[in-house]
Amino acid sequence: MATEKEIVVSGDKALKVADALNATTLKILKLIRKEPLSVTAIAKKLGLSEAYLSHEIQNLENLKIISTRYAKGTRGVSKISESALEKITITFNDEELSSSE
């Protein structure tokens, strides 16, 4: 049974989750497991553009892999990302596999 920190996905959602997980998003997840961070802080740590990371973070948020909140920053409001999960399980069944072939 899934806990609050775990999701079990299959079918179309499994494909979306698998598609969202790449080298960059795995680095993001590793960083925000240690501490909640703003897009700016993540960009500085990874040496990537804020625009690119914002897109990746939005995808992860839409899939409920991370959560975000807004906090007062040094220049206005910052979007803070934090890990929402500890584990993602992707399941397959024969019906799903045969229907996608």
PDB file as gemmi writes it, atoms N, CA and C in Angstrom:
CRYST1    1.000    1.000    1.000  90.00  90.00  90.00 P 1                      
ATOM      1  N   MET A   1       0.839  -1.187   0.000  1.00  0.00           N  
ATOM      2  CA  MET A   1       0.000   0.000   0.000  1.00  0.00           C  
ATOM      3  C   MET A   1       0.876   1.240   0.000  1.00  0.00           C  
ATOM      4  N   ALA A   2       0.505   2.238  -0.777  1.00  0.00           N  
ATOM      5  CA  ALA A   2       1.293   3.460  -0.903  1.00  0.00           C  
ATOM      6  C   ALA A   2       1.153   4.334   0.342  1.00  0.00           C  
ATOM      7  N   THR A   3       2.254   4.919   0.759  1.00  0.00           N  
ATOM      8  CA  THR A   3       2.235   5.871   1.862  1.00  0.00           C  
ATOM      9  C   THR A   3       2.079   7.273   1.292  1.00  0.00           C  
ATOM     10  N   GLU A   4       2.017   8.277   2.159  1.00  0.00           N  
ATOM     11  CA  GLU A   4       1.920   9.650   1.685  1.00  0.00           C  
ATOM     12  C   GLU A   4       3.141  10.046   0.860  1.00  0.00           C  
ATOM     13  N   LYS A   5       4.269   9.462   1.122  1.00  0.00           N  
ATOM     14  CA  LYS A   5       5.503   9.811   0.421  1.00  0.00           C  
ATOM     15  C   LYS A   5       5.799   8.890  -0.746  1.00  0.00           C  
ATOM     16  N   GLU A   6       4.816   8.107  -1.150  1.00  0.00           N  
ATOM     17  CA  GLU A   6       5.011   7.167  -2.248  1.00  0.00           C  
ATOM     18  C   GLU A   6       3.829   7.238  -3.195  1.00  0.00           C  
ATOM     19  N   ILE A   7       4.114   7.140  -4.497  1.00  0.00           N  
ATOM     20  CA  ILE A   7       3.029   6.992  -5.463  1.00  0.00           C  
ATOM     21  C   ILE A   7       3.296   5.739  -6.286  1.00  0.00           C  
ATOM     22  N   VAL A   8       2.221   5.114  -6.690  1.00  0.00           N  
ATOM     23  CA  VAL A   8       2.287   3.967  -7.579  1.00  0.00           C  
ATOM     24  C   VAL A   8       1.537   4.378  -8.835  1.00  0.00           C  
ATOM     25  N   VAL A   9       2.221   4.308  -9.972  1.00  0.00           N  
ATOM     26  CA  VAL A   9       1.618   4.749 -11.226  1.00  0.00           C  
ATOM     27  C   VAL A   9       1.657   3.633 -12.253  1.00  0.00           C  
ATOM     28  N   SER A  10       0.694   3.668 -13.162  1.00  0.00           N  
ATOM     29  CA  SER A  10       0.656   2.714 -14.265  1.00  0.00           C  
ATOM     30  C   SER A  10      -0.008   3.403 -15.447  1.00  0.00           C  
ATOM     31  N   GLY A  11       0.004   2.729 -16.569  1.00  0.00           N  
ATOM     32  CA  GLY A  11      -0.666   3.254 -17.756  1.00  0.00           C  
ATOM     33  C   GLY A  11      -0.090   4.581 -18.228  1.00  0.00           C  
ATOM     34  N   ASP A  12      -0.974   5.496 -18.650  1.00  0.00           N  
ATOM     35  CA  ASP A  12      -0.551   6.794 -19.178  1.00  0.00           C  
ATOM     36  C   ASP A  12       0.241   7.611 -18.163  1.00  0.00           C  
ATOM     37  N   LYS A  13      -0.161   7.541 -16.899  1.00  0.00           N  
ATOM     38  CA  LYS A  13       0.572   8.308 -15.878  1.00  0.00           C  
ATOM     39  C   LYS A  13       1.994   7.773 -15.736  1.00  0.00           C  
ATOM     40  N   ALA A  14       2.182   6.471 -15.836  1.00  0.00           N  
ATOM     41  CA  ALA A  14       3.531   5.894 -15.760  1.00  0.00           C  
ATOM     42  C   ALA A  14       4.396   6.414 -16.900  1.00  0.00           C  
ATOM     43  N   LEU A  15       3.815   6.520 -18.093  1.00  0.00           N  
ATOM     44  CA  LEU A  15       4.567   7.053 -19.229  1.00  0.00           C  
ATOM     45  C   LEU A  15       4.955   8.509 -19.004  1.00  0.00           C  
ATOM     46  N   LYS A  16       4.044   9.293 -18.445  1.00  0.00           N  
ATOM     47  CA  LYS A  16       4.334  10.707 -18.173  1.00  0.00           C  
ATOM     48  C   LYS A  16       5.429  10.848 -17.115  1.00  0.00           C  
ATOM     49  N   VAL A  17       5.365  10.027 -16.079  1.00  0.00           N  
ATOM     50  CA  VAL A  17       6.384  10.066 -15.024  1.00  0.00           C  
ATOM     51  C   VAL A  17       7.733   9.648 -15.595  1.00  0.00           C  
ATOM     52  N   ALA A  18       7.763   8.563 -16.352  1.00  0.00           N  
ATOM     53  CA  ALA A  18       9.015   8.097 -16.942  1.00  0.00           C  
ATOM     54  C   ALA A  18       9.601   9.145 -17.876  1.00  0.00           C  
ATOM     55  N   ASP A  19       8.753   9.811 -18.637  1.00  0.00           N  
ATOM     56  CA  ASP A  19       9.203  10.850 -19.558  1.00  0.00           C  
ATOM     57  C   ASP A  19       9.773  12.060 -18.803  1.00  0.00           C  
ATOM     58  N   ALA A  20       9.220  12.357 -17.643  1.00  0.00           N  
ATOM     59  CA  ALA A  20       9.661  13.521 -16.868  1.00  0.00           C  
ATOM     60  C   ALA A  20      10.984  13.292 -16.153  1.00  0.00           C  
ATOM     61  N   LEU A  21      11.341  12.034 -15.935  1.00  0.00           N  
ATOM     62  CA  LEU A  21      12.572  11.733 -15.204  1.00  0.00           C  
ATOM     63  C   LEU A  21      13.754  11.635 -16.163  1.00  0.00           C  
ATOM     64  N   ASN A  22      14.639  12.605 -16.051  1.00  0.00           N  
ATOM     65  CA  ASN A  22      15.850  12.631 -16.862  1.00  0.00           C  
ATOM     66  C   ASN A  22      17.004  13.060 -15.968  1.00  0.00           C  
ATOM     67  N   ALA A  23      18.181  13.197 -16.526  1.00  0.00           N  
ATOM     68  CA  ALA A  23      19.356  13.541 -15.713  1.00  0.00           C  
ATOM     69  C   ALA A  23      19.147  14.844 -14.941  1.00  0.00           C  
ATOM     70  N   THR A  24      18.557  15.834 -15.577  1.00  0.00           N  
ATOM     71  CA  THR A  24      18.342  17.122 -14.910  1.00  0.00           C  
ATOM     72  C   THR A  24      17.329  17.016 -13.790  1.00  0.00           C  
ATOM     73  N   THR A  25      16.192  16.379 -14.059  1.00  0.00           N  
ATOM     74  CA  THR A  25      15.165  16.308 -13.019  1.00  0.00           C  
ATOM     75  C   THR A  25      15.629  15.449 -11.849  1.00  0.00           C  
ATOM     76  N   LEU A  26      16.430  14.441 -12.117  1.00  0.00           N  
ATOM     77  CA  LEU A  26      16.972  13.640 -11.012  1.00  0.00           C  
ATOM     78  C   LEU A  26      17.923  14.470 -10.153  1.00  0.00           C  
ATOM     79  N   LYS A  27      18.694  15.355 -10.775  1.00  0.00           N  
ATOM     80  CA  LYS A  27      19.563  16.260 -10.009  1.00  0.00           C  
ATOM     81  C   LYS A  27      18.728  17.233  -9.179  1.00  0.00           C  
ATOM     82  N   ILE A  28      17.650  17.740  -9.764  1.00  0.00           N  
ATOM     83  CA  ILE A  28      16.744  18.633  -9.029  1.00  0.00           C  
ATOM     84  C   ILE A  28      16.192  17.908  -7.802  1.00  0.00           C  
ATOM     85  N   LEU A  29      15.699  16.691  -8.016  1.00  0.00           N  
ATOM     86  CA  LEU A  29      15.116  15.919  -6.912  1.00  0.00           C  
ATOM     87  C   LEU A  29      16.141  15.649  -5.816  1.00  0.00           C  
ATOM     88  N   LYS A  30      17.362  15.367  -6.208  1.00  0.00           N  
ATOM     89  CA  LYS A  30      18.421  15.121  -5.227  1.00  0.00           C  
ATOM     90  C   LYS A  30      18.686  16.382  -4.396  1.00  0.00           C  
ATOM     91  N   LEU A  31      18.731  17.537  -5.050  1.00  0.00           N  
ATOM     92  CA  LEU A  31      18.964  18.798  -4.334  1.00  0.00           C  
ATOM     93  C   LEU A  31      17.838  19.130  -3.357  1.00  0.00           C  
ATOM     94  N   ILE A  32      16.607  19.011  -3.824  1.00  0.00           N  
ATOM     95  CA  ILE A  32      15.492  19.451  -2.967  1.00  0.00           C  
ATOM     96  C   ILE A  32      15.103  18.421  -1.913  1.00  0.00           C  
ATOM     97  N   ARG A  33      15.654  17.231  -1.992  1.00  0.00           N  
ATOM     98  CA  ARG A  33      15.462  16.279  -0.881  1.00  0.00           C  
ATOM     99  C   ARG A  33      16.223  16.754   0.352  1.00  0.00           C  
ATOM    100  N   LYS A  34      17.349  17.447   0.125  1.00  0.00           N  
ATOM    101  CA  LYS A  34      18.163  17.954   1.236  1.00  0.00           C  
ATOM    102  C   LYS A  34      17.538  19.177   1.879  1.00  0.00           C  
ATOM    103  N   GLU A  35      16.979  20.079   1.036  1.00  0.00           N  
ATOM    104  CA  GLU A  35      16.380  21.311   1.537  1.00  0.00           C  
ATOM    105  C   GLU A  35      15.508  21.935   0.458  1.00  0.00           C  
ATOM    106  N   PRO A  36      14.443  22.622   0.836  1.00  0.00           N  
ATOM    107  CA  PRO A  36      13.634  23.343  -0.150  1.00  0.00           C  
ATOM    108  C   PRO A  36      14.482  24.447  -0.784  1.00  0.00           C  
ATOM    109  N   LEU A  37      14.342  24.620  -2.106  1.00  0.00           N  
ATOM    110  CA  LEU A  37      15.139  25.612  -2.819  1.00  0.00           C  
ATOM    111  C   LEU A  37      14.299  26.363  -3.838  1.00  0.00           C  
ATOM    112  N   SER A  38      14.707  27.594  -4.109  1.00  0.00           N  
ATOM    113  CA  SER A  38      14.077  28.388  -5.165  1.00  0.00           C  
ATOM    114  C   SER A  38      14.653  27.971  -6.518  1.00  0.00           C  
ATOM    115  N   VAL A  39      13.963  28.356  -7.581  1.00  0.00           N  
ATOM    116  CA  VAL A  39      14.452  28.078  -8.929  1.00  0.00           C  
ATOM    117  C   VAL A  39      15.821  28.729  -9.121  1.00  0.00           C  
ATOM    118  N   THR A  40      15.981  29.937  -8.614  1.00  0.00           N  
ATOM    119  CA  THR A  40      17.260  30.646  -8.732  1.00  0.00           C  
ATOM    120  C   THR A  40      18.390  29.862  -8.066  1.00  0.00           C  
ATOM    121  N   ALA A  41      18.145  29.351  -6.866  1.00  0.00           N  
ATOM    122  CA  ALA A  41      19.163  28.586  -6.147  1.00  0.00           C  
ATOM    123  C   ALA A  41      19.495  27.289  -6.884  1.00  0.00           C  
ATOM    124  N   ILE A  42      18.486  26.620  -7.406  1.00  0.00           N  
ATOM    125  CA  ILE A  42      18.711  25.379  -8.157  1.00  0.00           C  
ATOM    126  C   ILE A  42      19.526  25.692  -9.409  1.00  0.00           C  
ATOM    127  N   ALA A  43      19.172  26.774 -10.102  1.00  0.00           N  
ATOM    128  CA  ALA A  43      19.893  27.168 -11.325  1.00  0.00           C  
ATOM    129  C   ALA A  43      21.372  27.423 -11.032  1.00  0.00           C  
ATOM    130  N   LYS A  44      21.650  28.108  -9.951  1.00  0.00           N  
ATOM    131  CA  LYS A  44      23.044  28.391  -9.581  1.00  0.00           C  
ATOM    132  C   LYS A  44      23.799  27.105  -9.263  1.00  0.00           C  
ATOM    133  N   LYS A  45      23.165  26.207  -8.520  1.00  0.00           N  
ATOM    134  CA  LYS A  45      23.831  24.955  -8.129  1.00  0.00           C  
ATOM    135  C   LYS A  45      24.090  24.036  -9.324  1.00  0.00           C  
ATOM    136  N   LEU A  46      23.179  24.042 -10.298  1.00  0.00           N  
ATOM    137  CA  LEU A  46      23.314  23.150 -11.450  1.00  0.00           C  
ATOM    138  C   LEU A  46      23.949  23.823 -12.665  1.00  0.00           C  
ATOM    139  N   GLY A  47      24.076  25.144 -12.628  1.00  0.00           N  
ATOM    140  CA  GLY A  47      24.650  25.858 -13.759  1.00  0.00           C  
ATOM    141  C   GLY A  47      23.762  25.839 -14.992  1.00  0.00           C  
ATOM    142  N   LEU A  48      22.444  25.863 -14.772  1.00  0.00           N  
ATOM    143  CA  LEU A  48      21.475  25.838 -15.865  1.00  0.00           C  
ATOM    144  C   LEU A  48      20.590  27.074 -15.801  1.00  0.00           C  
ATOM    145  N   SER A  49      19.901  27.371 -16.890  1.00  0.00           N  
ATOM    146  CA  SER A  49      19.052  28.568 -16.927  1.00  0.00           C  
ATOM    147  C   SER A  49      17.794  28.394 -16.073  1.00  0.00           C  
ATOM    148  N   GLU A  50      17.345  29.501 -15.508  1.00  0.00           N  
ATOM    149  CA  GLU A  50      16.113  29.481 -14.706  1.00  0.00           C  
ATOM    150  C   GLU A  50      14.904  29.123 -15.566  1.00  0.00           C  
ATOM    151  N   ALA A  51      14.885  29.578 -16.812  1.00  0.00           N  
ATOM    152  CA  ALA A  51      13.754  29.289 -17.703  1.00  0.00           C  
ATOM    153  C   ALA A  51      13.619  27.782 -17.931  1.00  0.00           C  
ATOM    154  N   TYR A  52      14.736  27.126 -18.221  1.00  0.00           N  
ATOM    155  CA  TYR A  52      14.720  25.675 -18.449  1.00  0.00           C  
ATOM    156  C   TYR A  52      14.290  24.942 -17.181  1.00  0.00           C  
ATOM    157  N   LEU A  53      14.867  25.335 -16.045  1.00  0.00           N  
ATOM    158  CA  LEU A  53      14.527  24.669 -14.784  1.00  0.00           C  
ATOM    159  C   LEU A  53      13.077  24.915 -14.386  1.00  0.00           C  
ATOM    160  N   SER A  54      12.562  26.103 -14.657  1.00  0.00           N  
ATOM    161  CA  SER A  54      11.153  26.396 -14.352  1.00  0.00           C  
ATOM    162  C   SER A  54      10.234  25.436 -15.090  1.00  0.00           C  
ATOM    163  N   HIS A  55      10.561  25.157 -16.338  1.00  0.00           N  
ATOM    164  CA  HIS A  55       9.771  24.218 -17.140  1.00  0.00           C  
ATOM    165  C   HIS A  55       9.832  22.807 -16.542  1.00  0.00           C  
ATOM    166  N   GLU A  56      11.034  22.366 -16.194  1.00  0.00           N  
ATOM    167  CA  GLU A  56      11.195  21.034 -15.612  1.00  0.00           C  
ATOM    168  C   GLU A  56      10.475  20.932 -14.260  1.00  0.00           C  
ATOM    169  N   ILE A  57      10.592  21.966 -13.450  1.00  0.00           N  
ATOM    170  CA  ILE A  57       9.941  21.990 -12.133  1.00  0.00           C  
ATOM    171  C   ILE A  57       8.422  21.973 -12.285  1.00  0.00           C  
ATOM    172  N   GLN A  58       7.894  22.704 -13.257  1.00  0.00           N  
ATOM    173  CA  GLN A  58       6.452  22.713 -13.501  1.00  0.00           C  
ATOM    174  C   GLN A  58       5.960  21.312 -13.862  1.00  0.00           C  
ATOM    175  N   ASN A  59       6.726  20.606 -14.707  1.00  0.00           N  
ATOM    176  CA  ASN A  59       6.350  19.227 -15.066  1.00  0.00           C  
ATOM    177  C   ASN A  59       6.322  18.330 -13.831  1.00  0.00           C  
ATOM    178  N   LEU A  60       7.343  18.426 -13.000  1.00  0.00           N  
ATOM    179  CA  LEU A  60       7.397  17.608 -11.781  1.00  0.00           C  
ATOM    180  C   LEU A  60       6.254  17.958 -10.835  1.00  0.00           C  
ATOM    181  N   GLU A  61       5.929  19.237 -10.756  1.00  0.00           N  
ATOM    182  CA  GLU A  61       4.823  19.677  -9.894  1.00  0.00           C  
ATOM    183  C   GLU A  61       3.489  19.155 -10.420  1.00  0.00           C  
ATOM    184  N   ASN A  62       3.282  19.230 -11.715  1.00  0.00           N  
ATOM    185  CA  ASN A  62       2.037  18.728 -12.316  1.00  0.00           C  
ATOM    186  C   ASN A  62       1.832  17.239 -12.053  1.00  0.00           C  
ATOM    187  N   LEU A  63       2.936  16.500 -11.972  1.00  0.00           N  
ATOM    188  CA  LEU A  63       2.868  15.061 -11.710  1.00  0.00           C  
ATOM    189  C   LEU A  63       2.841  14.734 -10.219  1.00  0.00           C  
ATOM    190  N   LYS A  64       2.852  15.751  -9.377  1.00  0.00           N  
ATOM    191  CA  LYS A  64       2.811  15.600  -7.907  1.00  0.00           C  
ATOM    192  C   LYS A  64       4.075  14.940  -7.352  1.00  0.00           C  
ATOM    193  N   ILE A  65       5.187  15.068  -8.089  1.00  0.00           N  
ATOM    194  CA  ILE A  65       6.463  14.526  -7.626  1.00  0.00           C  
ATOM    195  C   ILE A  65       7.127  15.505  -6.663  1.00  0.00           C  
ATOM    196  N   ILE A  66       6.907  16.785  -6.903  1.00  0.00           N  
ATOM    197  CA  ILE A  66       7.382  17.819  -5.986  1.00  0.00           C  
ATOM    198  C   ILE A  66       6.228  18.728  -5.623  1.00  0.00           C  
ATOM    199  N   SER A  67       6.409  19.497  -4.571  1.00  0.00           N  
ATOM    200  CA  SER A  67       5.425  20.514  -4.225  1.00  0.00           C  
ATOM    201  C   SER A  67       6.127  21.858  -4.220  1.00  0.00           C  
ATOM    202  N   THR A  68       5.367  22.894  -4.427  1.00  0.00           N  
ATOM    203  CA  THR A  68       5.933  24.238  -4.429  1.00  0.00           C  
ATOM    204  C   THR A  68       5.096  25.148  -3.549  1.00  0.00           C  
ATOM    205  N   ARG A  69       5.752  26.182  -3.088  1.00  0.00           N  
ATOM    206  CA  ARG A  69       5.074  27.215  -2.308  1.00  0.00           C  
ATOM    207  C   ARG A  69       5.758  28.525  -2.625  1.00  0.00           C  
ATOM    208  N   TYR A  70       5.105  29.608  -2.304  1.00  0.00           N  
ATOM    209  CA  TYR A  70       5.678  30.923  -2.533  1.00  0.00           C  
ATOM    210  C   TYR A  70       6.134  31.516  -1.212  1.00  0.00           C  
ATOM    211  N   ALA A  71       7.311  32.143  -1.248  1.00  0.00           N  
ATOM    212  CA  ALA A  71       7.873  32.760  -0.048  1.00  0.00           C  
ATOM    213  C   ALA A  71       8.470  34.106  -0.431  1.00  0.00           C  
ATOM    214  N   LYS A  72       8.507  35.003   0.530  1.00  0.00           N  
ATOM    215  CA  LYS A  72       9.097  36.312   0.288  1.00  0.00           C  
ATOM    216  C   LYS A  72      10.588  36.140   0.019  1.00  0.00           C  
ATOM    217  N   GLY A  73      11.038  36.700  -1.091  1.00  0.00           N  
ATOM    218  CA  GLY A  73      12.443  36.619  -1.457  1.00  0.00           C  
ATOM    219  C   GLY A  73      13.106  37.975  -1.319  1.00  0.00           C  
ATOM    220  N   THR A  74      14.362  38.053  -1.726  1.00  0.00           N  
ATOM    221  CA  THR A  74      15.083  39.324  -1.638  1.00  0.00           C  
ATOM    222  C   THR A  74      14.532  40.348  -2.619  1.00  0.00           C  
ATOM    223  N   ARG A  75      14.007  39.859  -3.745  1.00  0.00           N  
ATOM    224  CA  ARG A  75      13.386  40.747  -4.744  1.00  0.00           C  
ATOM    225  C   ARG A  75      11.992  40.245  -5.075  1.00  0.00           C  
ATOM    226  N   GLY A  76      11.065  40.440  -4.201  1.00  0.00           N  
ATOM    227  CA  GLY A  76       9.699  39.992  -4.456  1.00  0.00           C  
ATOM    228  C   GLY A  76       9.435  38.609  -3.889  1.00  0.00           C  
ATOM    229  N   VAL A  77       8.683  37.826  -4.650  1.00  0.00           N  
ATOM    230  CA  VAL A  77       8.259  36.505  -4.200  1.00  0.00           C  
ATOM    231  C   VAL A  77       9.034  35.437  -4.960  1.00  0.00           C  
ATOM    232  N   SER A  78       9.467  34.403  -4.247  1.00  0.00           N  
ATOM    233  CA  SER A  78      10.180  33.281  -4.856  1.00  0.00           C  
ATOM    234  C   SER A  78       9.331  32.027  -4.776  1.00  0.00           C  
ATOM    235  N   LYS A  79       9.409  31.220  -5.811  1.00  0.00           N  
ATOM    236  CA  LYS A  79       8.743  29.923  -5.821  1.00  0.00           C  
ATOM    237  C   LYS A  79       9.733  28.915  -5.257  1.00  0.00           C  
ATOM    238  N   ILE A  80       9.355  28.263  -4.154  1.00  0.00           N  
ATOM    239  CA  ILE A  80      10.218  27.312  -3.466  1.00  0.00           C  
ATOM    240  C   ILE A  80       9.742  25.891  -3.776  1.00  0.00           C  
ATOM    241  N   SER A  81      10.672  25.058  -4.215  1.00  0.00           N  
ATOM    242  CA  SER A  81      10.353  23.664  -4.533  1.00  0.00           C  
ATOM    243  C   SER A  81      10.862  22.755  -3.431  1.00  0.00           C  
ATOM    244  N   GLU A  82      10.060  21.740  -3.116  1.00  0.00           N  
ATOM    245  CA  GLU A  82      10.478  20.740  -2.145  1.00  0.00           C  
ATOM    246  C   GLU A  82       9.965  19.373  -2.564  1.00  0.00           C  
ATOM    247  N   SER A  83      10.662  18.367  -2.116  1.00  0.00           N  
ATOM    248  CA  SER A  83      10.306  17.007  -2.474  1.00  0.00           C  
ATOM    249  C   SER A  83       8.960  16.624  -1.863  1.00  0.00           C  
ATOM    250  N   ALA A  84       8.102  16.013  -2.659  1.00  0.00           N  
ATOM    251  CA  ALA A  84       6.805  15.559  -2.159  1.00  0.00           C  
ATOM    252  C   ALA A  84       6.793  14.047  -1.964  1.00  0.00           C  
ATOM    253  N   LEU A  85       7.799  13.365  -2.511  1.00  0.00           N  
ATOM    254  CA  LEU A  85       7.812  11.902  -2.496  1.00  0.00           C  
ATOM    255  C   LEU A  85       9.161  11.361  -2.072  1.00  0.00           C  
ATOM    256  N   GLU A  86       9.129  10.148  -1.576  1.00  0.00           N  
ATOM    257  CA  GLU A  86      10.359   9.403  -1.317  1.00  0.00           C  
ATOM    258  C   GLU A  86      10.502   8.260  -2.312  1.00  0.00           C  
ATOM    259  N   LYS A  87       9.384   7.837  -2.889  1.00  0.00           N  
ATOM    260  CA  LYS A  87       9.415   6.657  -3.751  1.00  0.00           C  
ATOM    261  C   LYS A  87       8.341   6.750  -4.828  1.00  0.00           C  
ATOM    262  N   ILE A  88       8.727   6.359  -6.043  1.00  0.00           N  
ATOM    263  CA  ILE A  88       7.788   6.243  -7.162  1.00  0.00           C  
ATOM    264  C   ILE A  88       7.885   4.806  -7.669  1.00  0.00           C  
ATOM    265  N   THR A  89       6.748   4.138  -7.744  1.00  0.00           N  
ATOM    266  CA  THR A  89       6.712   2.779  -8.274  1.00  0.00           C  
ATOM    267  C   THR A  89       5.911   2.792  -9.561  1.00  0.00           C  
ATOM    268  N   ILE A  90       6.526   2.286 -10.616  1.00  0.00           N  
ATOM    269  CA  ILE A  90       5.848   2.176 -11.908  1.00  0.00           C  
ATOM    270  C   ILE A  90       5.471   0.714 -12.105  1.00  0.00           C  
ATOM    271  N   THR A  91       4.180   0.476 -12.320  1.00  0.00           N  
ATOM    272  CA  THR A  91       3.714  -0.893 -12.521  1.00  0.00           C  
ATOM    273  C   THR A  91       3.222  -1.078 -13.951  1.00  0.00           C  
ATOM    274  N   PHE A  92       3.349  -2.285 -14.421  1.00  0.00           N  
ATOM    275  CA  PHE A  92       2.890  -2.652 -15.760  1.00  0.00           C  
ATOM    276  C   PHE A  92       1.996  -3.875 -15.632  1.00  0.00           C  
ATOM    277  N   ASN A  93       0.984  -3.917 -16.477  1.00  0.00           N  
ATOM    278  CA  ASN A  93       0.212  -5.145 -16.559  1.00  0.00           C  
ATOM    279  C   ASN A  93       0.071  -5.530 -18.023  1.00  0.00           C  
ATOM    280  N   ASP A  94      -0.264  -6.755 -18.284  1.00  0.00           N  
ATOM    281  CA  ASP A  94      -0.304  -7.267 -19.648  1.00  0.00           C  
ATOM    282  C   ASP A  94      -1.262  -6.475 -20.541  1.00  0.00           C  
ATOM    283  N   GLU A  95      -2.411  -6.063 -20.014  1.00  0.00           N  
ATOM    284  CA  GLU A  95      -3.378  -5.322 -20.813  1.00  0.00           C  
ATOM    285  C   GLU A  95      -2.804  -3.997 -21.299  1.00  0.00           C  
ATOM    286  N   GLU A  96      -2.113  -3.276 -20.413  1.00  0.00           N  
ATOM    287  CA  GLU A  96      -1.526  -1.995 -20.800  1.00  0.00           C  
ATOM    288  C   GLU A  96      -0.434  -2.184 -21.837  1.00  0.00           C  
ATOM    289  N   LEU A  97       0.376  -3.213 -21.687  1.00  0.00           N  
ATOM    290  CA  LEU A  97       1.469  -3.447 -22.625  1.00  0.00           C  
ATOM    291  C   LEU A  97       0.945  -3.832 -24.006  1.00  0.00           C  
ATOM    292  N   SER A  98      -0.084  -4.660 -24.073  1.00  0.00           N  
ATOM    293  CA  SER A  98      -0.598  -5.097 -25.369  1.00  0.00           C  
ATOM    294  C   SER A  98      -1.377  -3.991 -26.072  1.00  0.00           C  
ATOM    295  N   SER A  99      -1.993  -3.102 -25.327  1.00  0.00           N  
ATOM    296  CA  SER A  99      -2.773  -2.022 -25.963  1.00  0.00           C  
ATOM    297  C   SER A  99      -1.883  -0.934 -26.534  1.00  0.00           C  
ATOM    298  N   SER A 100      -0.634  -0.821 -26.088  1.00  0.00           N  
ATOM    299  CA  SER A 100       0.237   0.222 -26.600  1.00  0.00           C  
ATOM    300  C   SER A 100       1.101  -0.242 -27.768  1.00  0.00           C  
ATOM    301  N   GLU A 101       1.034  -1.505 -28.120  1.00  0.00           N  
ATOM    302  CA  GLU A 101       1.858  -2.026 -29.220  1.00  0.00           C  
ATOM    303  C   GLU A 101       1.262  -1.719 -30.567  1.00  0.00           C  
TER     304      GLU A 101                                                      
END                                                                             
